[in-house]
Amino acid sequence: MSERPRIAFIGLGQMGAPMAVNLSKGGFDVHAFDLSTAAIDKVRAQGLVVAASAQAATEGAQIVISMLPASRHVEALYLGDEGLLSRLAAGTLIIDCSTIAPASAQRVAQAAAERGLAMIDAPVSGGTAGASAGTLTFIVGGEGGTLERARPVLQAMGKNVFHMGAAGAGQVAKLCNNMALGVIMAVTGEAIALGVAHGLDAKVLSQMMAVSTGRSWATEVCNPWPDVLENAPASRGYSGGFGSDLMLKDLGLAVEAAMGVGATIPLGELARNLYAMNGRAGRGGLDFSSVVKLFSREP
């Protein structure tokens, strides 16, 4: 890589924006783009160069990073006659950090390879706090050599990198992780609601669980009950964090992935239904810990 590699960063949502900012702080020449004017204004205020379009952002870039909501957005960005793959110079490194269907990641990676482009799928774990702090975990699918090219870039945004296998493997692993997280958050909320219904103090109950066999990320970092953890989304009206509808999307992808190989995921399917109910109740845009409201009206 050159002394100051140029990166095109496409997708400046709650995760993408702080990731792009951290790359800039890490010495990379970042040219960013998003369809949202508000998102563009936010990163411009933090000193990032903003391009007029995704195509313009990639001009002169050695690296392209995308952080988009769903498979259709990733495929629309890269594939087709107007897609980025048709414009990028051979040898360009592509890092897609979106969480999408494994089959979609494989389609884009194959199309990239056919054009002499190097690509990895690198979905992340760590939430908005990890994106801001630069402590994300990257879950990577693709060739090992391509990952090594990408490693300095990933390390500017996170602290853990796991190579899971070939193209699409990063997406499979991310879906496994998020399926477990969705189930754990739901059952943690259900357990706390049960305790509160019996007169227990939610904070004390959570503190006990956090040092006992029921401990998890849900009890220690993102507790679903208000005022148990000061910095958890539940303590600020379930704002910020990881949206319930995004968890629903990921659980839907997990169900699709399971069907593709004949796997059985009864708890994953149940959790998907719970988050669908949470969305229909009007909480799809709130943090996914708001699923606790299905079990108790008190939070």
C-alpha positions in Angstrom: 0.0 0.0 0.0 1.1 3.6 -0.5 2.0 5.8 2.4 -1.5 7.2 2.5 -3.9 4.8 0.8 -7.1 6.2 -0.5 -10.3 4.5 0.7 -13.8 4.8 -0.7 -16.2 4.3 2.1 -19.8 3.7 1.1 -22.5 3.6 3.8 -22.4 6.1 6.7 -25.0 4.8 9.0 -24.6 4.3 12.8 -21.9 1.8 12.2 -20.3 3.1 9.0 -19.8 6.7 10.0 -17.6 6.0 13.1 -15.7 3.3 11.2 -14.9 5.8 8.4 -13.9 8.4 10.9 -11.5 6.0 12.6 -9.9 5.1 9.3 -9.3 8.8 8.7 -7.8 9.2 12.2 -5.6 6.1 11.3 -4.0 8.0 8.5 -6.0 6.7 5.5 -7.3 9.1 2.9 -11.0 8.5 3.1 -13.6 9.6 0.5 -17.0 8.8 1.8 -20.5 8.6 0.4 -24.1 7.9 1.6 -27.5 8.5 0.1 -28.5 10.3 3.3 -27.7 14.0 3.4 -27.8 13.9 7.2 -25.3 11.2 7.3 -23.0 13.1 4.9 -23.3 16.3 6.9 -22.3 14.4 10.1 -19.1 12.9 8.7 -18.2 16.1 6.9 -18.4 17.9 10.2 -15.8 15.5 11.5 -13.4 16.3 8.7 -14.0 13.6 6.2 -13.9 14.2 2.5 -17.4 13.6 1.0 -17.9 12.5 -2.6 -20.9 13.4 -4.8 -21.7 9.7 -5.5 -20.4 6.2 -4.8 -18.7 6.2 -8.2 -17.0 9.5 -7.5 -15.8 8.2 -4.1 -14.0 5.3 -5.8 -12.0 7.5 -8.2 -8.3 6.9 -7.4 -9.2 4.6 -4.5 -7.0 1.5 -3.9 -9.6 0.2 -1.3 -13.4 0.2 -1.3 -15.3 -0.5 1.9 -19.1 -0.9 2.0 -21.4 -0.9 5.1 -24.9 -1.3 3.8 -28.3 -2.5 5.3 -29.1 -5.6 3.2 -28.1 -8.0 0.4 -30.1 -6.1 -2.2 -28.1 -2.9 -1.5 -24.8 -4.6 -1.7 -25.7 -6.3 -5.0 -27.0 -3.1 -6.4 -23.8 -1.2 -5.5 -21.4 -3.7 -7.0 -23.2 -5.7 -9.7 -24.6 -4.9 -13.2 -23.5 -2.6 -15.9 -23.7 0.4 -13.6 -22.2 -1.4 -10.6 -18.8 -0.5 -9.1 -17.2 -3.7 -10.2 -17.4 -2.5 -13.8 -15.5 0.6 -12.9 -12.8 -0.4 -10.5 -9.2 -1.0 -11.6 -7.8 -4.5 -11.5 -6.3 -5.3 -8.1 -8.6 -3.0 -6.1 -9.3 -4.4 -2.7 -13.0 -4.6 -1.7 -14.1 -5.1 1.9 -17.8 -5.5 2.4 -18.7 -5.1 6.1 -22.4 -5.4 5.6 -24.3 -8.3 7.1 -26.0 -10.1 4.2 -27.0 -13.5 2.9 -23.9 -15.8 2.4 -25.1 -16.6 -1.1 -25.2 -12.9 -2.0 -21.7 -12.4 -0.6 -20.5 -15.3 -2.7 -22.1 -13.9 -5.9 -20.4 -10.5 -5.5 -17.1 -12.1 -4.6 -17.2 -14.4 -7.7 -18.1 -11.4 -9.9 -15.2 -9.4 -8.4 -12.7 -12.3 -9.0 -13.8 -12.5 -12.6 -12.8 -8.9 -13.0 -9.4 -9.2 -11.3 -10.6 -7.6 -8.0 -9.8 -8.9 -4.6 -12.7 -9.1 -2.1 -13.5 -10.2 1.4 -16.8 -10.3 3.3 -16.0 -8.9 6.7 -19.2 -8.3 8.8 -18.6 -6.9 12.2 -19.6 -7.5 15.8 -19.3 -5.0 18.6 -22.2 -2.6 18.0 -22.1 1.2 17.8 -20.0 1.5 20.9 -17.4 -0.8 19.3 -17.5 1.1 16.0 -16.9 4.4 17.8 -14.2 3.1 20.0 -12.4 1.2 17.2 -12.8 -2.1 19.0 -14.9 -4.0 16.5 -14.5 -7.7 15.7 -14.2 -8.5 12.0 -15.6 -11.9 10.9 -13.9 -12.6 7.5 -14.6 -14.8 4.5 -12.3 -14.9 1.5 -8.8 -15.8 0.6 -6.1 -15.6 3.2 -3.8 -13.4 1.1 -6.6 -10.9 0.5 -7.2 -10.8 4.3 -3.6 -10.0 4.9 -3.8 -7.1 2.5 -6.9 -5.9 4.3 -5.6 -6.5 7.9 -4.0 -3.0 8.4 -7.3 -1.4 7.4 -9.4 -3.7 9.6 -7.1 -3.0 12.5 -7.7 0.7 12.2 -11.3 0.0 13.0 -11.2 -2.9 15.3 -9.1 -5.2 17.6 -10.2 -8.7 16.6 -10.0 -10.4 13.2 -11.2 -13.9 12.6 -10.8 -15.7 9.3 -13.7 -18.1 9.0 -13.0 -19.6 5.5 -13.8 -18.9 1.9 -16.1 -16.2 0.5 -19.4 -16.1 2.4 -18.0 -17.8 5.5 -17.8 -14.5 7.3 -21.5 -14.0 6.7 -22.3 -17.5 8.0 -20.4 -17.0 11.2 -21.9 -13.6 11.7 -25.4 -15.0 11.4 -24.5 -17.7 13.9 -23.3 -15.1 16.4 -26.3 -12.9 15.9 -28.8 -15.7 16.2 -27.3 -16.6 19.6 -27.4 -12.9 20.6 -31.0 -12.5 19.6 -32.0 -15.6 21.5 -30.0 -14.7 24.6 -31.4 -11.1 24.7 -34.9 -12.3 24.5 -34.6 -15.0 27.2 -32.6 -12.5 29.4 -35.4 -10.0 29.2 -38.0 -12.7 29.8 -36.1 -13.9 32.9 -35.7 -10.4 34.4 -39.4 -9.7 33.7 -40.3 -12.9 35.6 -38.2 -11.8 38.6 -39.7 -8.3 38.6 -43.2 -9.8 38.5 -42.3 -11.5 41.7 -41.1 -8.3 43.3 -37.4 -8.6 42.7 -35.3 -5.6 42.0 -34.2 -5.7 38.3 -30.8 -4.2 39.0 -29.9 -6.6 41.8 -31.2 -9.6 39.8 -29.1 -8.5 36.8 -26.0 -8.1 39.0 -26.5 -11.6 40.4 -27.0 -13.1 36.9 -23.9 -11.2 35.6 -21.6 -13.1 38.0 -23.6 -16.4 37.8 -24.3 -19.0 35.2 -26.8 -16.8 33.4 -24.2 -14.2 32.6 -24.0 -12.9 29.0 -23.5 -9.7 27.0 -27.1 -9.0 27.7 -26.6 -8.9 31.4 -23.2 -7.1 31.4 -23.2 -4.7 28.5 -26.7 -4.2 27.0 -29.1 -5.1 29.8 -32.7 -4.8 28.5 -34.1 -3.3 31.7 -34.0 0.5 32.1 -31.7 2.0 34.6 -29.8 -1.2 35.3 -26.8 -0.2 33.2 -26.3 3.6 32.7 -24.9 3.4 29.2 -27.2 0.7 27.8 -29.9 1.7 25.2 -32.6 0.6 27.6 -31.6 3.4 29.9 -32.1 6.0 27.2 -35.5 4.9 25.9 -34.0 2.1 23.8 -32.5 4.7 21.4 -29.3 4.0 19.5 -27.7 0.6 19.6 -28.7 -2.2 17.2 -32.2 -1.8 15.8 -34.8 -4.5 16.5 -35.6 -4.6 12.8 -31.9 -5.2 12.0 -31.9 -8.2 14.4 -35.1 -9.4 12.7 -33.3 -9.2 9.3 -30.3 -11.1 10.6 -32.5 -13.8 12.1 -34.4 -14.1 8.8 -31.0 -14.6 7.1 -30.1 -17.3 9.6 -33.4 -19.1 8.9 -32.7 -18.9 5.1 -29.2 -20.2 5.7 -30.5 -23.1 7.8 -33.0 -24.0 5.1 -30.3 -24.0 2.5 -28.4 -26.8 4.2 -31.3 -28.6 6.0 -30.2 -27.5 9.5 -32.7 -27.1 12.3 -32.8 -23.9 14.3 -36.0 -24.0 16.4 -34.8 -21.3 18.8 -33.6 -19.1 16.0 -37.0 -19.3 14.3 -38.8 -18.6 17.6 -36.5 -15.5 18.2 -37.2 -14.3 14.6 -40.9 -14.4 15.4 -40.4 -12.5 18.6 -38.6 -9.7 16.9 -41.2 -9.6 14.2 -43.8 -9.1 16.9 -41.7 -6.4 18.4 -41.6 -4.6 15.1 -45.3 -4.9 14.6 -45.7 -3.3 18.0 -43.9 -0.2 16.7 -40.5 -0.9 18.2 -38.6 -1.9 15.0 -36.5 1.2 15.1 -35.6 0.9 18.8 -32.7 -1.1 20.1 -33.3 -4.8 19.9 -33.2 -5.1 23.7 -36.7 -3.5 23.5 -37.9 -7.1 22.9 -38.3 -7.2 26.7 -41.5 -5.2 26.3 -43.1 -8.3 24.9 -42.8 -9.8 28.3 -43.6 -6.9 30.6 -45.2 -3.5 30.3 -43.1 -2.1 33.1 -39.8 -1.2 31.3 
